[in-house]
Structures are given as C-alpha cells and as structure tokens.
C-alpha cells in the first residue's frame, strides 16, 4: 500500500510541470478555461498511468466457489458443486453459476476452462 501511495504521489508531482506548462502556454485566455483544458489534457495522460499503478495483483491460485446441494452441469449428480470464479485471464464473477462435481471440475480444470 505504501509503495502504491509513493508511486501515486510521484505521479502527482510529475503532473505539476505539465499542467503549469499548459497554463503558461495558454495564459492569454480565461483562467477558468485554461484550467479546464489543462486538467483535461492531464487526465488523458495520467488516466493510463493510474491504471498501471492501481491494477490488481495477479492471482497466484484460482478462486473457487463451492456450494452444497447443487446439480453438476455435466453429469447431473446432486451434491457438492465447484466452479472457478477468478483466475489469471478468467473472470466469471457475474457469469451464470454453473457448478460441477469434484470429478468434472478436475477434468475441466485440466482441459483449461
């Protein structure tokens, strides 16, 4: 958390010369208009920098959801069901919940989702 804060604070300081330069170049215009233009240009640039700073850490292990008394979508057996919710390059947080029994969840995991 401290590392992200320091990166963000550094990024914030880097925006100062950019915004000051734009304000200086457009100093003959209305100060409010110049401020809006400078902030817009800064947001266009630093939006992408902030996305890099605040991107989530990749998961080391998949996040599973496990429930009892569900029907396996592959074999139809009622019992404990599992599904991978989050993994690297895989997000089914809001997808239709399709649970598999232990046997079929292992098969699907080996086949690569």
Secondary structure, 3 states (H helix, E strand, C coil): CHHHHHHHHHHHHHHHHHHHHHHHHCCCCCHHHHHHHHHHHHHHHHHHHHHHHCCCCCCCCCEEEEEEEEECCCCCCEEEEEEEEEECCEECCCCCCCCECHHHHHHHHHHCC
